[in-house]
Amino acid sequence: MAIKLKGFYIWMGLAGSLLLFFSFVTIFNLIFDQILRPKGLLGALTDPSVLASIWLTIYASLLATLIAVVSGTPLAYILARKNFPGKQMVESLVDLPIIVPHTVAGIALLMVFGSHGLIGQFSPLRFVDALPGIVVAMLFVSSPFFINSAREGFQSVDPRLEWVARSLGATPWCAFRKVSLPLASRHILIGAIMSWARGISEFGAVIVIAYYPMIAPTLIWDRFLTTGLKASAPISVLLILICMTIFVSLRLLSGGERS
C-alpha cells in the first residue's frame, strides 16, 4: 500500500513539474538573458522614466488595493455569513472582471469615468490620462482576488465564536473586529497581496482609459513598439525583479503569521 501511495505521489509530482518547468523557463530565461548582458539592465536601472513608471505602477496598485480592502472586506463578510435573495448574482458580479477581456473593461470604464461618462462628467477628479483612471482600472480587475480570498477567510471562522462574543456582551461590530477579523487576517493579507500583484500586471484596461502617465507595462509596450525587444526586455526584467522581491517577502510574512 505504501509503495503504491509513493508511486502515486511521484506521478503527481512529475505531472505538476511540467507546469512549474514551463513557468520557470519562461520567466528565468528572460532574466538570465539580461544578466548575461547587464548593460541594458543597468541602463534601465538608471533611466528616470523607467524608475518613475515602476514607482507609479506600484503606487497606483497600492491605492487600488487599499480601496479593495476597505470596500471589499464588508462585502466578503456578508457573502460568507448571510444567504439572501440574489446572492449568486452578487457573487457572479464579483467574479465578472476576471472573465471580461481587459480592453473591454477599459472601454466600459471609459464610458463611466471619461470626461463625458456617467460619473466622469460630474466628477471633480480627472480620470482620463490621469492617476485616478489608472487606479480604477487596476481596482476593477484586481478586486475579485481580494474579495474571494477574504470571503474564504471569513467562511473558515466558526460563527459560534462570534455568538460566544455576542453572548458576553459584545456588539456585532465588536465581535467582527475582535473575533472574525483577526482569525481571517491571513486570508485577507493574501488577498491583498494577490490584488496588489494583479493590479501591477494590468495593461489592457489601463491603456484605454489612461495611456499617460505611463505605468511600467505601458512603457514596456511603448518601448517594444518603438525600439524593439532590446529596449523593452531590460525594463521587463527590472519590473520582475522588483515585484518578485516584494511579493516573496509579503508571502513569507503571511506564511509566518500562520505559524
DOMAR-753015 format. One record per residue: chain; residue in three letters; x, y, z of N, C-alpha, C, CB in turn; residue number from 1. Coordinates in pm, whole numbers. Atoms other than C-alpha are relative to their C-alpha. Glycine has a CB too. Layout:
N
c_r_nu_nv_nw_cau_cav_caw_cu_cv_cw_cbu_cbv_cbw_k
A_ala_X_Y_Z_X_Y_Z_X_Y_Z_X_Y_Z_NUM
...
//
This chain:
259
c_r_nu_nv_nw_cau_cav_caw_cu_cv_cw_cbu_cbv_cbw_k
A_met_84_-121_0_0_0_0_87_126_0_-95_1_123_1
A_ala_-89_-114_-9_280_238_93_73_24_-131_101_-20_113_2
A_ile_-70_-11_128_462_162_-234_-91_63_-105_51_-138_-47_3
A_lys_95_-55_96_150_236_-438_-24_149_26_-132_-76_7_4
A_leu_22_-140_-35_93_560_-248_120_86_-40_-28_14_151_5
A_lys_-121_-72_37_454_665_-303_6_21_-152_126_-75_48_6
A_gly_3_-11_145_423_592_-674_-101_101_-48_-29_-133_-62_7
A_phe_104_-97_36_105_795_-690_50_143_16_-125_-23_86_8
A_tyr_-50_-135_-24_272_1100_-537_113_35_-95_48_14_145_9
A_ile_-107_-24_98_574_1062_-766_-60_39_-134_90_-124_-15_10
A_trp_65_-31_127_346_1059_-1069_-63_139_3_-107_-106_-32_11
A_met_63_-132_-13_153_1361_-943_105_111_0_-84_8_129_12
A_gly_-107_-100_-4_478_1544_-871_60_25_-138_107_-44_95_13
A_leu_-55_-14_134_612_1476_-1218_-95_78_-91_29_-137_-61_14
A_ala_99_-71_81_289_1595_-1379_-2_148_35_-140_-61_21_15
A_gly_0_-140_-41_292_1914_-1173_129_71_-37_-21_9_148_16
A_ser_-129_-60_34_659_1971_-1250_2_56_-142_111_-102_16_17
A_leu_4_-52_137_575_2022_-1617_-46_145_-2_-93_-86_-86_18
A_leu_51_-137_-5_377_2334_-1534_102_92_66_-134_7_76_19
A_leu_-102_-80_-66_646_2457_-1294_117_28_-94_49_-71_127_20
A_phe_-111_-15_94_911_2398_-1560_-35_102_-107_34_-136_-64_21
A_phe_46_-97_100_706_2594_-1812_12_142_53_-145_-30_-41_22
A_ser_-6_-133_-60_677_2892_-1575_144_42_23_-78_4_132_23
A_phe_-139_-30_-31_1042_2870_-1471_76_41_-126_68_-122_65_24
A_val_-73_-28_123_1176_2860_-1826_-43_135_-58_-23_-112_-103_25
A_thr_50_-124_59_954_3146_-1942_54_123_71_-152_1_5_26
A_ile_-41_-117_-77_1044_3386_-1660_152_11_9_-59_-5_139_27
A_phe_-142_-10_-31_1403_3297_-1580_87_1_-125_41_-114_89_28
A_asn_-76_-15_124_1515_3267_-1942_16_148_-33_-69_-74_-115_29
A_leu_-6_-144_22_1430_3637_-1974_99_66_96_-139_63_16_30
A_ile_-89_-59_-100_1613_3719_-1651_146_-33_-29_-37_-49_140_31
A_phe_-138_42_26_1925_3517_-1732_56_66_-126_8_-151_-14_32
A_asp_-44_-64_123_1939_3665_-2081_50_142_27_-112_2_-103_33
A_gln_-40_-137_-31_1959_4016_-1936_117_6_97_-117_76_57_34
A_ile_-116_5_-89_2204_3916_-1663_128_-20_-79_-17_-114_104_35
A_leu_-117_22_85_2439_3795_-1933_35_125_-80_-24_-117_-95_36
A_arg_-24_-127_71_2400_4136_-2099_-43_114_92_-78_5_-137_37
A_pro_43_-93_-106_2395_4371_-1798_-8_146_-42_95_-11_116_38
A_lys_1_-139_41_2440_4690_-1997_-142_55_-13_74_16_-132_39
A_gly_138_-43_16_2072_4708_-2087_-71_13_133_-75_-96_-89_40
A_leu_63_-2_-131_1964_4629_-1732_46_119_82_29_-130_76_41
A_leu_-54_-117_-71_2193_4894_-1586_-56_129_-60_154_0_-6_42
A_gly_59_-117_64_2060_5140_-1842_-143_24_46_3_-17_-150_43
A_ala_138_-13_-49_1702_5070_-1734_-2_44_145_-75_-133_-15_44
A_leu_-6_-32_-142_1801_5097_-1370_34_146_25_102_-88_69_45
A_thr_-39_-141_-15_1940_5447_-1425_-85_95_-86_146_17_-37_46
A_asp_88_-80_84_1665_5568_-1660_-111_60_86_-59_-86_-117_47
A_pro_103_-60_-87_1445_5819_-1470_-142_-33_-44_18_150_3_48
A_ser_136_30_47_1142_5749_-1692_-41_-142_36_-10_21_-151_49
A_val_29_138_-38_1167_5376_-1620_-31_-10_148_118_-92_-36_50
A_leu_21_4_-145_1200_5424_-1246_-130_68_40_118_66_73_51
A_ala_125_-71_-30_912_5673_-1245_-120_-86_-36_-5_133_-76_52
A_ser_113_85_42_686_5431_-1434_-19_-118_96_22_-51_-143_53
A_ile_10_112_-95_767_5145_-1197_-58_48_133_138_-66_22_54
A_trp_54_-54_-124_703_5362_-893_-149_31_-14_77_127_41_55
A_leu_141_-31_25_375_5484_-1044_-84_-128_0_-16_74_-133_56
A_thr_71_127_4_272_5123_-1108_-24_-55_139_77_-102_-83_57
A_ile_11_52_-137_342_5013_-751_-95_86_83_139_-6_66_58
A_tyr_81_-92_-79_181_5323_-603_-148_-8_-37_50_143_-19_59
A_ala_138_7_45_-135_5308_-815_-66_-130_41_-8_17_-151_60
A_ser_54_129_-40_-181_4938_-746_-23_-7_150_93_-113_-44_61
A_leu_19_-5_-145_-135_5001_-375_-127_77_36_121_64_69_62
A_leu_123_-76_-24_-409_5265_-383_-123_-85_-34_-1_129_-83_63
A_ala_112_86_39_-638_5024_-570_-22_-110_102_26_-62_-139_64
A_thr_11_106_-101_-563_4753_-314_-61_52_129_138_-61_28_65
A_leu_57_-59_-122_-642_4983_-22_-151_21_-15_69_134_32_66
A_ile_144_-16_24_-978_5067_-179_-70_-135_4_-25_69_-135_67
A_ala_59_134_1_-1045_4697_-236_-13_-55_142_84_-95_-86_68
A_val_5_50_-138_-962_4616_128_-110_70_79_136_21_69_69
A_val_98_-76_-78_-1178_4894_273_-143_-34_-44_25_151_-15_70
A_ser_136_26_50_-1479_4826_49_-30_-148_-12_-19_65_-135_71
A_gly_23_142_25_-1430_4456_-15_-13_-85_124_109_-52_-82_72
A_thr_8_80_-123_-1390_4333_342_-143_-14_51_87_61_109_73
A_pro_140_17_-42_-1752_4411_445_-79_-87_-97_-68_136_13_74
A_leu_71_81_98_-1879_4260_120_37_-148_15_32_48_-142_75
A_ala_-44_138_-18_-1670_3946_172_-63_-61_124_152_-7_10_76
A_tyr_60_51_-124_-1805_3912_525_-148_-33_-20_15_104_114_77
A_ile_142_24_26_-2167_3943_412_-18_-125_-85_-65_123_-70_78
A_leu_11_116_88_-2113_3686_135_35_-129_74_92_16_-121_79
A_ala_-41_119_-76_-1952_3446_385_-104_-38_105_134_24_66_80
A_arg_86_27_-116_-2212_3481_657_-150_-8_-31_22_107_102_81
A_lys_144_-14_20_-2551_3553_501_-44_-59_-133_-39_146_7_82
A_asn_69_40_122_-2782_3395_248_-113_100_-24_-55_-147_9_83
A_phe_101_-100_30_-3007_3645_74_-39_-14_-147_51_144_31_84
A_pro_42_8_140_-3205_3671_-250_98_74_-90_-141_57_-17_85
A_gly_-93_-61_93_-2975_3740_-540_146_-16_37_-30_143_-11_86
A_lys_-139_17_-43_-2661_3622_-361_87_-54_-114_8_-94_121_87
A_gln_-78_56_110_-2548_3415_-658_28_104_-108_-74_-120_-62_88
A_met_-22_-107_96_-2592_3717_-882_111_93_47_-129_80_-22_89
A_val_-105_-84_-56_-2375_3924_-649_136_-68_-14_-29_32_148_90
A_glu_-126_73_13_-2108_3654_-647_47_-3_-145_-15_-143_53_91
A_ser_-37_-2_143_-2119_3644_-1026_55_137_-40_-122_-34_-86_92
A_leu_-49_-134_29_-2075_4021_-1041_141_21_56_-95_105_57_93
A_val_-133_-10_-59_-1774_3993_-810_103_-63_-92_3_-67_138_94
A_asp_-95_74_84_-1610_3741_-1044_2_47_-145_-33_-146_3_95
A_leu_12_-42_140_-1715_3912_-1368_126_65_-57_-114_95_-15_96
A_pro_-121_-62_57_-1398_4127_-1406_109_-101_-37_56_98_98_97
A_ile_-102_100_31_-1191_3806_-1419_-16_-50_-143_-8_-117_98_98
A_ile_24_61_131_-1356_3685_-1739_-21_103_-111_-120_-90_7_99
A_val_19_-104_102_-1420_4017_-1915_136_34_-63_-66_128_62_100
A_pro_-125_-45_63_-1148_4095_-2175_36_139_47_-11_-3_-154_101
A_his_-38_-122_-71_-948_4377_-2029_-7_124_-87_138_-14_54_102
A_thr_25_-115_86_-969_4602_-2332_-147_40_6_43_-29_-145_103
A_val_143_-27_-17_-1346_4568_-2299_-24_71_133_-83_-131_-8_104
A_ala_12_-64_-131_-1312_4657_-1931_44_146_-9_84_-74_105_105
A_gly_-47_-137_16_-1114_4967_-2030_-102_88_-69_130_2_-77_106
A_ile_103_-77_70_-1383_5079_-2274_-119_27_91_-46_-75_-127_107
A_ala_112_-17_-94_-1653_5021_-2012_34_105_106_-34_-134_68_108
A_leu_-42_-99_-99_-1455_5223_-1757_5_139_-61_137_-37_57_109
A_leu_-7_-129_68_-1401_5499_-2011_-140_61_-15_65_-15_-138_110
A_met_137_-48_15_-1776_5524_-2066_-61_44_133_-87_-107_-63_111
A_val_48_-42_-133_-1825_5563_-1691_81_118_52_8_-117_99_112
A_phe_-87_-100_-62_-1524_5774_-1591_60_99_-100_110_-68_75_113
A_gly_-49_-95_99_-1448_5956_-1917_-58_139_22_-34_-47_-140_114
A_ser_44_-138_-21_-1498_6331_-1946_-148_19_-32_82_95_-86_115
A_his_144_-5_30_-1845_6267_-2090_-71_-125_52_-23_15_-152_116
A_gly_54_126_-50_-1905_5945_-1897_-105_19_108_110_-84_53_117
A_leu_109_0_-97_-2173_5851_-1649_39_70_130_-43_-142_31_118
A_ile_-50_-63_-123_-1964_5961_-1348_100_110_-32_64_-104_92_119
A_gly_-107_-93_30_-1674_6142_-1511_-46_141_-31_78_-49_-113_120
A_gln_47_-135_37_-1884_6432_-1640_-39_83_122_-118_-10_-94_121
A_phe_35_-72_-123_-1983_6520_-1281_113_1_102_-123_-62_62_122
A_ser_-105_15_-99_-1663_6425_-1101_102_114_-8_70_-134_-18_123
A_pro_-107_-100_1_-1410_6689_-992_136_-61_-33_8_71_136_124
A_leu_-123_70_33_-1142_6426_-1048_7_-27_-150_11_-131_79_125
A_arg_-22_36_140_-994_6373_-1392_51_-144_-4_101_97_-69_126
A_phe_-37_140_8_-970_6006_-1486_78_-34_-127_-124_-86_9_127
A_val_-66_31_128_-861_6005_-1850_142_54_2_-80_59_-120_128
A_asp_-142_-36_-2_-482_6006_-1876_40_66_131_32_94_-117_129
A_ala_-32_-51_-134_-451_6060_-1502_6_-117_98_-104_107_46_130
A_leu_-15_104_-101_-369_5864_-1188_-133_-65_42_68_57_122_131
A_pro_126_65_-37_-735_5812_-1085_-49_-102_-103_-107_105_20_132
A_gly_39_95_103_-800_5643_-1419_78_-129_10_17_60_-137_133
A_ile_-82_120_-19_-511_5404_-1361_-50_-80_120_148_38_20_134
A_val_43_67_-123_-638_5327_-1011_-132_-74_-22_-16_102_114_135
A_val_129_67_18_-997_5250_-1117_14_-121_-94_-104_98_-57_136
A_ala_-24_115_89_-869_5024_-1399_61_-116_78_91_40_-117_137
A_met_-62_105_-82_-647_4833_-1157_-99_-57_102_124_55_74_138
A_leu_98_44_-98_-925_4818_-899_-101_-95_-63_-72_120_62_139
A_phe_102_81_67_-1173_4674_-1148_49_-143_-21_-39_63_-135_140
A_val_-49_135_35_-951_4382_-1250_54_-76_121_109_10_-105_141
A_ser_-66_68_-113_-794_4310_-909_-92_-28_119_116_82_46_142
A_ser_86_15_-118_-1082_4339_-661_-54_-142_22_-115_95_-11_143
A_pro_49_136_-26_-1218_3984_-720_99_-87_77_-34_-67_-130_144
A_phe_-101_81_-68_-890_3836_-597_-3_25_150_140_29_-57_145
A_phe_7_-30_-143_-920_4017_-266_-131_-51_61_14_150_24_146
A_ile_130_36_-57_-1292_3961_-214_-13_-151_18_-113_52_-90_147
A_asn_12_145_-10_-1276_3588_-285_89_-58_110_35_-65_-134_148
A_ser_-89_47_-105_-977_3535_-55_-53_37_138_139_56_-19_149
A_ala_55_-44_-128_-1133_3739_226_-126_-79_35_-31_150_-2_150
A_arg_120_79_-24_-1462_3552_185_36_-140_51_-84_-10_-128_151
A_glu_-46_131_-47_-1282_3219_222_50_8_143_110_-54_-90_152
A_gly_-48_-17_-136_-1117_3354_535_-113_9_101_86_124_9_153
A_phe_113_-11_-92_-1445_3452_697_-79_-130_7_-92_115_-44_154
A_gln_69_129_-2_-1601_3120_595_73_-101_88_-14_-53_-141_155
A_ser_-77_93_-81_-1320_2941_779_-14_27_150_145_7_-39_156
A_val_19_-34_-142_-1412_3117_1106_-135_-54_46_7_155_21_157
A_asp_123_59_-53_-1668_2926_1312_-92_111_51_32_-101_114_158
A_pro_92_-106_-45_-1975_3153_1357_-29_-8_149_-131_-9_-76_159
A_arg_29_13_-143_-2017_3012_1708_94_84_85_11_-146_43_160
A_leu_-93_-87_-73_-1711_3210_1815_-55_141_10_138_2_-69_161
A_glu_65_-131_-4_-1897_3528_1724_-118_-2_96_-45_43_-141_162
A_trp_116_9_-88_-2204_3406_1907_43_4_147_-81_-128_-28_163
A_val_-53_-3_-136_-1998_3348_2220_35_143_39_123_-92_13_164
A_ala_-35_-139_-29_-1861_3701_2198_-125_84_20_85_59_-113_165
A_arg_125_-75_-14_-2213_3835_2149_-68_-31_133_-95_-31_-115_166
A_ser_63_40_-126_-2337_3637_2450_69_63_120_0_-151_14_167
A_leu_-75_-64_-108_-2067_3804_2659_-14_152_-4_147_-38_-9_168
A_gly_31_-143_2_-2198_4147_2566_62_78_-114_43_59_125_169
A_ala_-63_-72_110_-2001_4231_2254_-105_39_-104_111_-86_-64_170
A_thr_87_-43_109_-2176_4428_1982_40_-77_-127_9_157_-22_171
A_pro_-38_67_126_-2186_4283_1629_130_56_-57_-112_15_-102_172
A_trp_-122_-60_53_-1917_4531_1524_122_-44_81_-11_153_0_173
A_cys_-111_41_-86_-1700_4442_1824_36_-145_-23_-37_23_148_174
A_ala_-27_142_27_-1738_4068_1757_71_-17_-133_-131_-80_1_175
A_phe_-67_5_130_-1640_4126_1397_144_46_12_-75_87_-103_176
A_arg_-134_-61_-7_-1340_4341_1486_96_-81_86_-10_141_55_177
A_lys_-89_68_-93_-1206_4129_1772_5_-152_-17_-41_31_140_178
A_val_3_146_17_-1301_3777_1663_22_-38_-147_-135_-57_50_179
A_ser_-4_45_140_-1370_3731_1291_118_60_-77_-130_36_-69_180
A_leu_-104_-67_78_-1128_3989_1152_140_-54_31_-5_148_27_181
A_pro_-133_56_-27_-818_3863_1337_17_-144_-50_28_4_149_182
A_leu_-10_140_42_-896_3498_1259_6_-15_-152_-117_-79_55_183
A_ala_-3_4_147_-944_3575_890_112_85_-57_-133_47_-57_184
A_ser_-99_-99_44_-647_3813_874_98_-57_-101_77_53_119_185
A_arg_-97_57_95_-417_3571_691_-59_-5_-141_44_-141_44_186
A_his_65_0_132_-667_3525_407_-13_142_-54_-140_-67_9_187
A_ile_13_-139_42_-721_3900_399_134_51_-51_-51_88_117_188
A_leu_-133_-43_43_-345_3960_375_37_-62_-134_105_-36_105_189
A_ile_-31_67_127_-304_3701_100_-83_61_-113_-27_-152_10_190
A_gly_85_-63_101_-600_3852_-87_52_137_-40_-142_11_50_191
A_ala_-54_-132_30_-445_4197_-58_127_-12_-85_30_76_130_192
A_ile_-123_22_79_-112_4065_-191_-35_-36_-144_86_-112_64_193
A_met_38_41_134_-280_3896_-486_-66_115_-77_-95_-120_6_194
A_ser_65_-114_64_-490_4205_-557_104_102_-43_-103_64_95_195
A_trp_-108_-93_32_-181_4426_-546_81_-49_-120_92_21_121_196
A_ala_-78_57_110_11_4191_-775_-78_4_-131_41_-144_32_197
A_arg_82_-3_121_-279_4171_-1020_-10_142_-56_-140_-55_28_198
A_gly_4_-138_45_-302_4549_-1032_127_41_-72_-25_91_117_199
A_ile_-129_-33_62_67_4580_-1114_8_-58_-141_116_-52_86_200
A_ser_-12_67_130_32_4337_-1404_-101_47_-103_-15_-148_19_201
A_glu_105_-41_93_-269_4510_-1560_54_90_-110_-112_71_75_202
A_phe_-44_-76_116_-224_4655_-1906_-119_42_-87_99_-81_-83_203
A_gly_105_-26_99_-530_4626_-2132_-99_106_42_-74_-125_-28_204
A_ala_99_-98_-45_-778_4823_-1921_64_137_21_-67_-47_129_205
A_val_-66_-127_-31_-523_5087_-1825_24_82_-126_133_-26_72_206
A_ile_-38_-78_118_-411_5183_-2175_-121_66_-67_72_-88_-101_207
A_val_119_-59_62_-770_5252_-2284_-39_128_71_-117_-99_2_208
A_ile_46_-117_-75_-850_5496_-2005_114_94_38_-73_-45_125_209
A_ala_-112_-86_-43_-501_5622_-1913_130_-52_-58_8_5_155_210
A_tyr_-129_37_62_-220_5564_-2161_113_79_65_-3_26_-153_211
A_tyr_-94_-85_-73_-45_5852_-1984_-63_38_133_37_128_-84_212
A_pro_-143_29_-8_118_5880_-1739_24_-151_-10_59_55_131_213
A_met_-24_140_30_277_5551_-1838_37_-80_125_110_-12_-103_214
A_ile_-43_98_-99_280_5268_-1590_101_-92_-68_-121_-81_57_215
A_ala_-107_83_55_552_5006_-1636_-45_-89_-116_58_-87_110_216
A_pro_42_81_115_352_4762_-1855_-23_83_-127_-126_-76_34_217
A_thr_21_-86_117_253_5051_-2084_132_48_-58_-88_121_38_218
A_leu_-131_-44_47_610_5177_-2102_73_-113_-73_85_51_118_219
A_ile_-62_115_66_734_4828_-2188_-59_-20_-138_-18_-129_85_220
A_trp_67_14_129_477_4804_-2466_42_110_-95_-152_0_19_221
A_asp_-39_-113_83_565_5151_-2594_144_-15_-50_-16_132_78_222
A_arg_-139_20_40_938_5075_-2596_12_-115_-100_89_-26_124_223
A_phe_-3_115_92_872_4742_-2768_-43_42_-140_-90_-115_51_224
A_leu_50_-44_130_675_4912_-3047_96_96_-69_-135_66_16_225
A_thr_-82_-104_60_915_5199_-3097_146_-40_-19_-6_124_84_226
A_thr_-142_34_3_1256_5043_-3028_26_-149_-18_68_47_126_227
A_gly_-17_143_16_1207_4669_-3010_31_-71_130_107_-27_-99_228
A_leu_-24_87_-115_1295_4384_-2778_120_46_82_20_-142_-46_229
A_lys_-122_-40_-67_1637_4525_-2695_-26_105_107_100_54_-100_230
A_ala_31_-106_-96_1484_4825_-2516_-105_-42_101_-47_123_-73_231
A_ser_110_37_-89_1179_4657_-2363_36_-112_97_-119_-41_-81_232
A_ala_-35_115_-85_1338_4339_-2222_65_42_132_93_-92_-74_233
A_pro_-60_-38_-128_1560_4513_-1960_-102_59_99_110_101_-24_234
A_ile_103_-56_-88_1259_4706_-1823_-87_-112_56_-86_104_-76_235
A_ser_81_114_-44_1061_4383_-1808_69_-74_113_-26_-96_-115_236
A_val_-75_71_-102_1335_4214_-1607_7_81_129_141_-32_-49_237
A_leu_-5_-86_-119_1370_4510_-1371_-131_-3_76_35_144_-39_238
A_leu_132_5_-65_996_4508_-1304_-21_-136_66_-112_28_-101_239
A_ile_14_134_-57_1001_4130_-1248_79_-12_129_47_-106_-101_240
A_leu_-86_13_-117_1290_4151_-1001_-54_80_119_143_45_-33_241
A_ile_54_-82_-108_1136_4435_-801_-127_-62_57_-28_142_-50_242
A_cys_127_58_-45_792_4275_-787_22_-135_69_-97_-17_-119_243
A_met_-28_129_-60_935_3932_-711_53_15_142_100_-79_-86_244
A_thr_-55_-23_-133_1130_4069_-416_-109_38_98_107_110_-5_245
A_ile_108_-43_-89_826_4244_-269_-101_-113_21_-71_124_-57_246
A_phe_102_105_-6_589_3958_-350_45_-115_90_-32_-51_-140_247
A_val_-51_110_-81_808_3686_-198_9_41_147_138_-46_-51_248
A_ser_-10_-47_-138_869_3897_112_-137_1_68_61_140_4_249
A_leu_134_-3_-57_497_3950_165_-58_-139_19_-92_82_-88_250
A_arg_50_137_-17_417_3583_108_67_-68_117_23_-80_-127_251
A_leu_-69_56_-117_682_3486_363_-59_56_128_151_30_-7_252
A_leu_63_-61_-115_525_3732_604_-134_-63_29_-16_149_-21_253
A_ser_132_62_-20_179_3585_551_14_-143_46_-83_6_-128_254
A_gly_-25_137_-44_319_3234_591_47_-6_143_101_-66_-89_255
A_gly_-48_-5_-136_494_3335_908_-111_25_99_105_105_14_256
A_glu_113_-24_-88_168_3461_1053_-76_-127_31_-92_102_-61_257
A_arg_75_123_-22_12_3120_1008_67_-85_107_-12_-80_-131_258
A_ser_-70_81_-99_286_2957_1216_3_71_135_142_-32_-48_259
//
